[in-house]
Amino acid sequence: MSEVMITPEVELTKAVAAAKDFLLGLEKQNLVASPIKNLVLEEVNWTNAGNWLITLGYRTPTPLDETMTAAGAALAGLRTPRSEVFKVFTVDGRSGEVLGMRIREPRAD
């Protein structure tokens, strides 16, 4: 029995835009860590279920150590720590609707 291949009706660029808009909408509502800086496309996959899997990566400031303020860190010549965040979005290949979002842990290189 041969496997039926489902082809996307929604172009990849539209699926990526939907994922990006979804994430930035959550940021505006203060529902994800912010500010989102350096948002980049990390990975794209097409599933047999007919969905796009879009992975977006970005950096966000992490809380400074309680003993050091941002001004103290600047005077000491230290950079504000940043955290890398990856989100995987499932985008329907027919409608372009974002169906879900999950966290992808950074890979250890």
Secondary structure, DSSP 8 states (H G I E B T S, - for coil): --------SS-HHHHHHHHHHHHHHHHHTT-S-S--EEEEEEEEEE-TTSEEEEEEEEEEE----TT--HHHHHHTT----EEEEEEEEEEETTT--EEEEEE------
